[in-house]
């Protein structure tokens, strides 16, 4: 397996395959037409979602009514009902209404088949329950077309002015990139067999679960004649955090992979990340834990055992595996090896990668204990101990190879062994081997902190450079020395990702009640919320769709930052920001208070 096949969904193959899958779905009756009367701004030269159309409410004369509802009187509206409509983007009264026929993938018709299929899958609970939650809420037809100039064109003459939504053609890129690679000679196996005769595994973040358990499988079911396999397994991982915080490039939290490789070999990172893989809950990268796990579980448990055994053979048996007489302890360890091989195969098939690693390390620990108990340096039967140990190390290295490929390959070369996994001891007496130190220990926590500080200083230097350009700090490069480059507390706070108290005083936090919740038309993770702030009604765009249903949000009181400049989020205006924890849980007052109450 490698990750070197890169491609783009703008390729000719993606265009052709998208159109082919669409036509199969169309012929099978899963593509339906719906007429949408869409506001169009002649000034912006763009179609507008309902909420992007403002005007006068025909019921109460409120001048700030939106195209779906009047926040003042609560009346549900259609954009065509507004008096004196205007564009929320440019503010001009340059609105005309156009009937647009769009195409939808009929997920209502696909729901029963999807439900039955999902129920039969052996997926992780978090993935399966999330998908079934969507089914329980009920699936609606999902628009597959947009009125844009670029993209994959709809292959029907009547709709050739439309292109496909990216949610529809993007996962088809999995298939088209395979076809590209085959045509470029990068893979030998026929491209289509990967997607018709194979078990398909998806490794994704939890925010992509609905796309790979509902939308992508639904697309393939609708085009069932093409016989593409549905996903066999969807591993929807929780989030990996960095020392208790979310990764953030803008805030300098975390490391890029090239920076990580400047610090330690890839095997160290692979081993540690596999050992804390967030399979069922969020996990946390911690420098001290990183050092301890790498030193004790990888280097002491496996690396040191490898070097001690091979060096002993190299020094005392001329680098050749000695003749042995296996006893009860050796047979017991060999049985442990066989049991581990079978268990690890089973766990990896079930995509329980972290648990599989634990089983492998358990075998390494048992072999270490055997080696220590037998004391080959002070035993008359050192040959049997060393023969047994290196014959365990060979399959142990193979089992570890998915996690630490570089070290495992070097170990097998030292053992002069093939990559053939078996519980049979294959390194016969007389077999030539050599010793090698596979790893260097992470010296001390102080060294780790020094590495960490290196990148803090790097980030600090970059931010100071930006502030110098704005005149916030003096042009002094002595960052980290006694003479500070910063000339005022506010600049210091900015560089250290901190807010001064003076800045904090400007933040206006108030209590609001959510009055309505709608799906964002252009984003599957976002809701559009209408909120009551007491003195006014506002609209927020919030990424709560993966955490809450609409019913769970309606009527809730929330905390809102009210003095942020309005901004566009995926084509919809957001007039503030609600407060929520990293996992998406919204912050609420302990008791109900009047809307508009200020948080002090």
C-alpha positions as CSV (number, residue, x, y, z in Angstrom):
1,X,0.0,0.0,0.0
2,X,1.2,3.5,-0.8
3,X,-0.2,7.0,-0.8
4,X,1.5,8.3,-3.9
5,X,-1.4,8.1,-6.3
6,X,-2.6,11.7,-6.4
7,X,-5.2,13.1,-8.7
8,X,-7.9,15.8,-9.3
9,X,-11.6,15.7,-9.8
10,X,-11.2,18.1,-12.7
11,X,-9.7,15.2,-14.8
12,X,-11.3,14.0,-17.9
13,X,-11.9,10.6,-16.3
14,X,-13.8,12.2,-13.4
15,X,-16.0,14.1,-15.8
16,X,-16.8,10.9,-17.8
17,X,-17.4,8.6,-14.8
18,X,-19.6,11.2,-13.0
19,X,-21.7,11.5,-16.1
20,X,-21.9,7.7,-16.5
21,X,-22.9,7.2,-12.9
22,X,-25.5,10.0,-13.2
23,X,-27.0,8.6,-16.3
24,X,-27.3,5.1,-14.7
25,X,-29.1,6.7,-11.8
26,X,-31.3,8.7,-14.2
27,X,-32.3,5.6,-16.1
28,X,-33.1,3.8,-12.8
29,X,-35.5,6.5,-11.8
30,X,-33.6,8.0,-8.9
31,X,-33.0,11.4,-10.5
32,X,-36.0,13.7,-10.2
33,X,-36.7,17.2,-11.4
34,X,-37.9,20.0,-9.1
35,X,-38.7,23.5,-10.1
36,X,-37.1,26.2,-7.9
37,X,-38.1,29.8,-8.1
38,X,-34.8,31.4,-7.3
39,X,-34.1,35.1,-6.6
40,X,-31.5,36.4,-9.0
41,X,-29.5,39.6,-8.4
42,X,-28.8,41.3,-11.7
43,X,-26.1,43.5,-10.1
44,X,-24.2,40.6,-8.5
45,X,-25.1,38.4,-11.4
46,X,-25.8,35.5,-9.1
47,X,-28.7,33.4,-7.8
48,X,-29.5,34.0,-4.1
49,X,-30.6,31.6,-1.4
50,X,-33.9,32.7,0.3
51,X,-32.2,34.4,3.2
52,X,-30.1,36.5,0.8
53,X,-33.3,38.3,-0.3
54,X,-34.4,41.1,2.0
55,X,-37.6,43.2,1.7
56,X,-40.7,44.5,3.3
57,X,-43.0,42.0,5.0
58,X,-46.5,42.0,3.4
59,X,-48.1,41.2,6.8
60,X,-46.5,43.7,9.2
61,X,-44.5,46.1,7.0
62,X,-41.2,45.2,8.7
63,X,-38.5,46.4,6.3
64,X,-35.9,43.8,7.3
65,X,-37.8,40.6,6.5
66,X,-35.9,37.8,5.0
67,X,-37.0,35.6,2.1
68,X,-38.1,32.7,4.3
69,X,-39.5,34.4,7.4
70,X,-40.3,37.7,8.9
71,X,-38.5,37.8,12.3
72,X,-40.8,40.6,13.6
73,X,-44.2,38.9,13.1
74,X,-43.0,35.3,12.6
75,X,-44.8,34.8,9.3
76,X,-43.3,32.2,7.0
77,X,-42.5,33.7,3.6
78,X,-41.4,32.9,0.1
79,X,-39.0,35.4,-1.5
80,X,-41.6,36.2,-4.1
81,X,-43.9,37.6,-1.4
82,X,-41.5,40.3,-0.2
83,X,-42.3,43.9,-1.2
84,X,-39.4,45.9,-2.6
85,X,-37.0,43.0,-2.5
86,X,-33.3,43.7,-2.4
87,X,-30.0,41.7,-2.4
88,X,-28.5,41.1,1.0
89,X,-25.0,40.9,-0.6
90,X,-24.9,44.2,-2.5
91,X,-27.9,45.9,-1.0
92,X,-29.3,46.9,-4.4
93,X,-33.0,46.4,-5.4
94,X,-31.9,44.5,-8.5
95,X,-33.8,41.3,-7.8
96,X,-35.6,39.3,-10.5
97,X,-37.2,35.9,-10.0
98,X,-36.4,33.0,-12.3
99,X,-37.8,29.6,-12.4
100,X,-35.0,27.1,-12.4
101,X,-35.4,23.4,-13.0
102,X,-32.8,21.4,-11.0
103,X,-32.1,17.7,-10.6
104,X,-32.2,15.9,-7.3
105,X,-31.0,12.4,-6.2
106,X,-34.1,11.0,-4.6
107,X,-32.9,9.9,-1.2
108,X,-36.5,9.4,0.0
109,X,-36.7,6.5,-2.5
110,X,-33.3,5.3,-1.5
111,X,-33.9,5.4,2.2
112,X,-35.2,1.9,2.8
113,X,-32.3,0.3,0.8
114,X,-29.8,2.5,2.7
115,X,-31.4,1.6,6.0
116,X,-31.3,-2.1,5.4
117,X,-27.7,-1.9,4.1
118,X,-26.4,0.1,7.1
119,X,-28.1,-2.2,9.6
120,X,-26.1,-5.1,8.1
121,X,-22.7,-3.4,8.5
122,X,-20.2,-4.3,11.2
123,X,-19.0,-0.7,11.7
124,X,-17.8,1.1,14.8
125,X,-20.7,2.1,17.0
126,X,-20.0,5.9,16.6
127,X,-20.1,5.6,12.7
128,X,-23.1,3.3,12.5
129,X,-25.2,5.1,15.1
130,X,-24.5,8.5,13.4
131,X,-25.7,7.1,10.0
132,X,-28.8,5.5,11.5
133,X,-29.6,8.8,13.2
134,X,-29.8,10.5,9.8
135,X,-32.0,7.7,8.6
136,X,-34.3,8.1,11.6
137,X,-34.8,11.8,10.9
138,X,-35.8,11.0,7.3
139,X,-33.9,11.5,4.1
140,X,-35.0,14.1,1.5
141,X,-34.2,14.5,-2.2
142,X,-30.8,16.1,-2.4
143,X,-30.0,18.6,-5.2
144,X,-27.1,17.4,-7.4
145,X,-27.0,20.4,-9.8
146,X,-25.9,24.0,-9.6
147,X,-26.0,26.9,-12.0
148,X,-22.3,27.6,-12.4
149,X,-20.0,28.1,-15.3
150,X,-17.3,25.6,-14.2
151,X,-17.6,22.0,-13.1
152,X,-18.8,18.7,-14.6
153,X,-21.7,19.3,-17.0
154,X,-25.0,17.5,-16.7
155,X,-25.1,15.1,-19.8
156,X,-28.7,15.9,-20.7
157,X,-29.5,18.5,-23.3
158,X,-32.3,19.9,-21.3
159,X,-30.0,20.6,-18.4
160,X,-26.7,21.3,-20.1
161,X,-26.5,24.7,-18.5
162,X,-26.1,23.0,-15.1
163,X,-23.1,21.4,-13.4
164,X,-22.9,18.8,-10.6
165,X,-22.5,19.8,-7.0
166,X,-19.1,18.9,-5.6
167,X,-20.6,16.6,-3.0
168,X,-21.8,14.4,-5.9
169,X,-18.7,14.2,-8.1
170,X,-16.0,14.5,-5.5
171,X,-16.1,10.9,-4.1
172,X,-16.3,9.6,-7.7
173,X,-12.8,10.9,-7.7
174,X,-11.8,7.8,-5.8
175,X,-12.6,5.8,-8.8
176,X,-11.4,8.2,-11.5
177,X,-8.0,8.6,-9.8
178,X,-7.6,4.8,-9.9
179,X,-8.4,4.9,-13.6
180,X,-5.9,7.7,-14.1
181,X,-3.2,5.7,-12.4
182,X,-3.9,2.6,-14.4
183,X,-3.7,4.6,-17.7
184,X,-0.5,6.2,-16.6
185,X,1.0,2.7,-15.8
186,X,1.3,3.4,-12.1
187,X,-0.8,0.3,-11.2
188,X,-1.0,-3.0,-13.1
189,X,-4.3,-4.4,-11.9
190,X,-7.3,-3.3,-14.0
191,X,-8.6,-0.1,-12.4
192,X,-12.3,-1.2,-12.3
193,X,-11.6,-4.4,-10.3
194,X,-10.5,-2.2,-7.4
195,X,-14.1,-0.9,-7.2
196,X,-16.1,-3.9,-8.3
197,X,-14.3,-6.9,-6.8
198,X,-12.7,-5.5,-3.6
199,X,-13.7,-4.7,-0.1
200,X,-13.7,-0.9,0.2
201,X,-12.4,0.7,3.4
202,X,-12.8,4.4,4.1
203,X,-10.7,6.1,6.9
204,X,-12.2,9.5,7.6
205,X,-12.8,12.0,10.3
206,X,-16.2,11.9,12.1
207,X,-17.3,15.1,10.3
208,X,-17.3,13.2,7.0
209,X,-19.4,10.2,8.2
210,X,-22.7,11.2,6.5
211,X,-20.9,11.6,3.1
212,X,-19.5,8.1,3.3
213,X,-22.4,6.3,4.9
214,X,-25.4,8.1,3.3
215,X,-24.6,10.2,0.2
216,X,-21.8,8.2,-1.4
217,X,-23.5,4.8,-0.9
218,X,-26.8,6.3,-2.1
219,X,-25.1,7.5,-5.2
220,X,-23.8,4.0,-5.9
221,X,-27.1,2.2,-5.1
222,X,-28.9,4.5,-7.5
223,X,-26.4,3.4,-10.2
224,X,-26.5,-0.2,-9.2
225,X,-26.2,-1.5,-12.8
226,X,-22.5,-0.4,-12.8
227,X,-21.8,-2.9,-10.0
228,X,-19.5,-0.6,-7.9
229,X,-19.0,-2.0,-4.4
230,X,-20.6,-0.2,-1.5
231,X,-18.2,0.7,1.3
232,X,-17.3,-2.5,3.3
233,X,-16.0,-0.5,6.3
234,X,-16.2,3.1,7.3
235,X,-13.8,4.1,10.1
236,X,-15.1,7.4,11.3
237,X,-12.4,8.6,13.7
238,X,-12.9,11.1,16.5
239,X,-10.5,14.1,16.8
240,X,-6.9,14.1,17.8
241,X,-6.0,17.1,19.9
242,X,-2.7,18.7,20.6
243,X,-1.8,19.1,24.3
244,X,-5.5,19.6,25.2
245,X,-6.2,22.0,22.3
246,X,-7.5,21.7,18.8
247,X,-4.9,21.8,16.0
248,X,-4.7,25.3,14.5
249,X,-2.3,26.6,11.9
250,X,-3.3,30.2,12.6
251,X,-2.7,29.9,16.3
252,X,0.5,27.8,15.9
253,X,-1.0,24.8,17.7
254,X,0.5,21.5,16.5
255,X,3.3,20.5,14.0
256,X,3.4,20.1,10.3
257,X,4.7,16.7,9.1
258,X,7.9,18.2,7.8
259,X,8.6,19.8,11.2
260,X,7.8,16.5,12.9
261,X,10.4,14.7,10.8
262,X,13.0,17.3,11.7
263,X,12.5,16.2,15.3
264,X,12.2,12.4,15.3
265,X,12.0,9.6,12.7
266,X,8.7,8.8,11.1
267,X,8.5,5.5,12.9
268,X,8.3,7.3,16.3
269,X,5.4,9.4,15.2
270,X,3.6,6.4,13.5
271,X,4.0,4.3,16.6
272,X,2.8,6.9,19.0
273,X,-0.2,8.0,16.9
274,X,-1.3,4.4,16.4
275,X,-1.1,3.8,20.1
276,X,-3.4,6.8,20.8
277,X,-5.6,6.5,17.7
278,X,-9.0,8.2,18.4
279,X,-11.1,5.2,17.3
280,X,-14.0,5.7,19.7
281,X,-13.3,9.0,21.5
282,X,-11.1,12.1,21.1
283,X,-7.4,11.5,22.0
284,X,-4.7,13.9,23.0
285,X,-1.1,14.3,21.8
286,X,1.2,15.0,24.8
287,X,5.0,15.5,24.7
288,X,5.7,13.6,27.9
289,X,3.4,10.7,27.0
290,X,5.1,10.7,23.5
291,X,8.5,10.4,25.1
292,X,7.4,7.7,27.6
293,X,5.6,5.5,25.1
294,X,8.4,5.6,22.5
295,X,11.1,5.0,25.0
296,X,9.4,2.2,27.0
297,X,7.0,0.5,24.7
298,X,8.9,0.7,21.5
299,X,12.6,1.1,22.3
300,X,12.9,-0.8,25.6
301,X,10.3,-3.4,24.7
302,X,11.3,-4.2,21.1
303,X,14.4,-2.2,20.0
304,X,16.7,-3.1,23.0
305,X,15.6,-6.8,22.9
306,X,16.5,-6.9,19.2
307,X,19.9,-5.5,19.7
308,X,20.8,-7.5,22.8
309,X,19.8,-10.8,21.2
310,X,21.5,-10.2,17.9
311,X,24.6,-8.7,19.4
312,X,25.0,-11.7,21.8
313,X,24.8,-14.0,18.8
314,X,27.2,-11.9,16.8
315,X,29.7,-11.8,19.6
316,X,29.5,-15.3,21.0
317,X,28.3,-17.4,18.0
318,X,30.1,-15.8,15.1
319,X,26.9,-14.1,14.0
320,X,25.1,-17.4,13.3
321,X,21.9,-18.7,14.9
322,X,23.0,-21.4,17.5
323,X,21.7,-25.0,17.8
324,X,18.9,-25.3,20.3
325,X,16.9,-27.8,22.4
326,X,13.4,-26.5,22.9
327,X,11.7,-27.1,26.2
328,X,8.4,-26.3,27.8
329,X,9.1,-22.6,28.1
330,X,10.1,-22.3,24.5
331,X,7.0,-24.2,23.3
332,X,4.9,-21.9,25.5
333,X,6.4,-18.8,23.9
334,X,5.9,-20.3,20.4
335,X,2.2,-20.9,21.3
336,X,1.9,-17.3,22.4
337,X,3.4,-16.2,19.0
338,X,0.8,-18.3,17.1
339,X,-2.0,-17.0,19.2
340,X,-0.8,-13.4,18.7
341,X,-0.5,-13.8,14.9
342,X,-4.1,-15.1,14.7
343,X,-5.4,-12.4,17.0
344,X,-3.6,-9.5,15.2
345,X,-4.9,-10.7,11.8
346,X,-8.4,-10.7,13.2
347,X,-8.1,-7.3,14.8
348,X,-6.6,-5.7,11.6
349,X,-9.4,-7.2,9.6
350,X,-11.8,-5.6,12.0
351,X,-9.9,-2.3,11.7
352,X,-9.0,-2.3,15.4
353,X,-5.5,-1.0,14.8
354,X,-4.7,0.3,18.2
355,X,-5.8,-3.0,19.9
356,X,-3.7,-4.9,17.4
357,X,-0.7,-2.9,18.4
358,X,-1.3,-3.7,22.0
359,X,-1.4,-7.5,21.2
360,X,1.9,-7.2,19.4
361,X,3.5,-5.3,22.3
362,X,2.2,-8.0,24.7
363,X,4.2,-10.6,22.7
364,X,7.3,-8.4,22.8
365,X,6.9,-8.1,26.6
366,X,6.5,-11.9,27.0
367,X,9.7,-12.4,24.9
368,X,11.6,-9.8,26.9
369,X,10.5,-11.6,30.1
370,X,11.6,-15.0,28.8
371,X,15.0,-13.5,27.8
372,X,15.5,-11.9,31.2
373,X,14.4,-15.0,33.1
374,X,16.7,-17.3,31.1
375,X,19.8,-15.0,31.6
376,X,21.7,-16.1,28.5
377,X,24.8,-14.2,29.7
378,X,25.0,-16.5,32.7
379,X,23.5,-19.7,31.4
380,X,24.9,-22.9,30.1
381,X,22.0,-23.1,27.6
382,X,22.3,-19.6,26.1
383,X,22.0,-21.1,22.6
384,X,18.4,-22.2,23.2
385,X,17.4,-18.8,24.6
386,X,19.0,-16.9,21.7
387,X,17.6,-19.3,19.1
388,X,14.1,-18.9,20.5
389,X,14.4,-15.1,20.9
390,X,15.5,-14.3,17.3
391,X,12.9,-16.7,15.9
392,X,10.3,-14.7,17.8
393,X,11.9,-11.4,16.6
394,X,11.4,-12.3,13.0
395,X,7.6,-12.6,13.0
396,X,7.4,-9.8,15.6
397,X,9.1,-7.4,13.2
398,X,6.7,-8.4,10.5
399,X,3.7,-7.8,12.7
400,X,5.2,-4.4,13.6
401,X,5.9,-3.4,10.0
402,X,2.6,-1.6,9.3
403,X,3.3,0.6,12.3
404,X,7.1,1.1,12.0
405,X,8.0,0.1,8.4
406,X,11.5,1.5,8.4
407,X,12.7,-0.1,11.6
408,X,10.9,-3.4,10.7
409,X,12.6,-3.5,7.3
410,X,16.0,-2.9,8.8
411,X,15.4,-5.6,11.4
412,X,14.5,-8.2,8.8
413,X,17.6,-7.3,6.8
414,X,19.7,-7.8,9.9
415,X,18.0,-11.2,10.5
416,X,18.5,-12.0,6.8
417,X,14.9,-13.1,6.8
418,X,12.0,-13.0,4.4
419,X,8.8,-11.1,5.1
420,X,6.8,-14.3,5.5
421,X,4.6,-14.4,8.6
422,X,4.5,-17.8,10.4
423,X,4.7,-19.2,13.9
424,X,7.1,-21.8,12.7
425,X,10.7,-21.0,13.7
426,X,12.3,-20.4,10.3
427,X,15.8,-19.2,11.3
428,X,17.6,-22.5,11.3
429,X,20.9,-23.1,13.2
430,X,23.8,-21.7,11.2
431,X,21.6,-18.9,9.7
432,X,23.7,-15.8,9.5
433,X,22.5,-12.6,11.1
434,X,24.0,-9.2,12.3
435,X,23.3,-6.8,15.0
436,X,22.0,-3.2,14.7
437,X,20.7,-0.5,17.0
438,X,17.3,0.2,15.6
439,X,16.4,3.3,17.6
440,X,17.9,6.2,19.6
441,X,16.1,7.0,22.8
442,X,14.5,10.4,23.4
443,X,17.1,11.6,25.9
444,X,15.0,13.6,28.4
445,X,11.9,15.6,28.8
446,X,14.1,18.7,28.7
447,X,15.2,17.8,25.2
448,X,11.6,17.4,24.1
449,X,10.7,20.8,25.7
450,X,13.7,22.3,23.7
451,X,12.2,21.0,20.5
452,X,8.8,22.3,21.4
453,X,10.3,25.7,22.3
454,X,12.1,25.8,18.9
455,X,8.8,25.8,17.1
456,X,7.2,28.2,19.6
457,X,10.1,30.6,18.9
458,X,9.8,30.1,15.2
459,X,6.1,30.9,15.4
460,X,6.9,33.9,17.7
461,X,9.4,35.2,15.2
462,X,7.0,35.0,12.3
463,X,4.3,36.8,14.3
464,X,6.7,39.5,15.5
465,X,7.8,40.0,11.9
466,X,4.2,40.7,11.0
467,X,3.7,43.0,13.9
468,X,6.9,44.9,13.0
469,X,5.5,45.7,9.6
470,X,2.4,47.2,11.4
471,X,4.6,49.2,13.8
472,X,3.5,47.2,16.8
473,X,7.0,46.2,17.8
474,X,10.5,47.5,17.4
475,X,12.7,45.9,14.7
476,X,14.7,43.9,17.2
477,X,15.6,40.3,16.4
478,X,16.6,39.2,19.9
479,X,13.6,37.0,20.5
480,X,14.1,34.7,23.4
481,X,16.9,36.8,24.8
482,X,16.8,39.1,27.8
483,X,16.0,42.2,25.7
484,X,12.4,41.8,24.5
485,X,11.4,42.8,21.0
486,X,8.1,43.9,22.3
487,X,7.3,47.5,23.3
488,X,3.9,47.3,24.8
489,X,1.7,44.7,26.6
490,X,-0.9,44.6,23.9
491,X,1.7,43.7,21.3
492,X,3.0,41.0,23.7
493,X,-0.5,39.6,24.0
494,X,-0.9,39.5,20.3
495,X,2.3,37.6,19.7
496,X,1.5,35.0,22.4
497,X,-2.0,34.4,21.1
498,X,-3.4,36.2,24.1
499,X,-5.9,39.0,24.3
500,X,-5.2,42.0,26.4
501,X,-7.9,43.0,29.0
502,X,-8.4,46.2,27.0
503,X,-9.3,44.1,23.9
504,X,-11.5,41.7,26.0
505,X,-13.6,44.6,27.3
506,X,-14.8,45.2,23.7
507,X,-16.4,41.8,23.4
508,X,-20.2,42.0,23.8
509,X,-21.7,38.7,25.0
510,X,-25.4,38.5,25.3
511,X,-28.1,35.8,25.8
512,X,-30.4,35.0,22.9
513,X,-33.1,32.4,22.1
514,X,-33.0,30.3,19.0
515,X,-36.4,30.8,17.2
516,X,-35.9,28.7,14.1
517,X,-33.3,26.3,12.6
518,X,-32.9,25.5,8.9
519,X,-30.3,23.5,6.9
520,X,-27.7,25.6,5.1
521,X,-28.3,25.2,1.4
522,X,-24.6,25.0,0.5
523,X,-23.0,23.2,3.5
524,X,-23.8,19.9,5.2
525,X,-22.3,20.8,8.5
526,X,-24.0,24.1,9.0
527,X,-27.4,25.3,10.3
528,X,-28.9,28.7,9.7
529,X,-30.3,30.0,13.0
530,X,-32.7,32.8,13.6
531,X,-32.2,34.2,17.1
532,X,-34.1,36.7,19.4
533,X,-31.8,39.1,21.2
534,X,-34.7,41.0,22.8
535,X,-34.2,44.3,21.0
536,X,-33.7,42.7,17.6
537,X,-33.7,39.5,15.6
538,X,-30.6,38.2,14.0
539,X,-29.3,35.4,11.8
540,X,-26.4,33.1,12.6
541,X,-24.6,30.4,10.7
542,X,-23.4,27.7,13.0
543,X,-21.6,24.4,12.6
544,X,-23.9,22.4,14.8
545,X,-25.5,20.0,12.3
546,X,-23.3,17.0,13.3
547,X,-24.0,17.6,17.0
548,X,-27.7,18.6,17.3
549,X,-31.0,18.0,15.5
550,X,-33.2,21.0,14.6
551,X,-35.7,20.0,17.3
552,X,-32.9,20.0,20.0
553,X,-31.9,23.5,19.1
554,X,-35.2,25.3,18.8
555,X,-36.1,27.3,21.9
556,X,-32.7,27.0,23.5
557,X,-31.0,30.0,25.0
558,X,-27.4,30.5,23.9
559,X,-24.6,33.0,24.4
560,X,-23.7,35.1,21.4
561,X,-20.9,37.5,20.5
562,X,-23.0,40.3,19.2
563,X,-20.4,42.9,18.1
564,X,-18.6,40.9,15.4
565,X,-18.7,42.2,11.9
566,X,-21.2,40.2,9.7
567,X,-19.6,37.8,7.4
568,X,-20.5,35.4,4.6
569,X,-20.3,31.7,5.4
570,X,-20.8,29.5,2.3
571,X,-23.0,32.2,0.7
572,X,-25.1,33.0,3.8
573,X,-24.8,36.1,6.0
574,X,-24.0,35.5,9.7
575,X,-24.5,38.3,12.1
576,X,-22.7,37.1,15.2
577,X,-21.2,34.0,16.7
578,X,-22.5,31.6,19.4
579,X,-20.2,30.1,22.0
580,X,-19.7,26.3,22.0
581,X,-17.1,23.9,23.4
582,X,-14.6,22.1,21.1
583,X,-16.9,19.1,20.8
584,X,-19.8,21.3,19.6
585,X,-21.7,21.5,22.9
586,X,-23.3,24.9,23.1
587,X,-22.9,27.2,26.1
588,X,-26.2,28.1,27.9
589,X,-27.2,30.1,31.0
590,X,-27.9,28.0,34.0
591,X,-31.4,29.5,34.3
592,X,-33.6,31.2,31.8
593,X,-33.0,35.0,31.6
594,X,-34.4,37.7,29.4
595,X,-33.2,37.8,25.9
596,X,-30.5,40.4,25.4
597,X,-29.1,40.1,28.9
598,X,-25.4,41.0,28.9
599,X,-22.8,38.5,30.1
600,X,-20.5,40.4,32.6
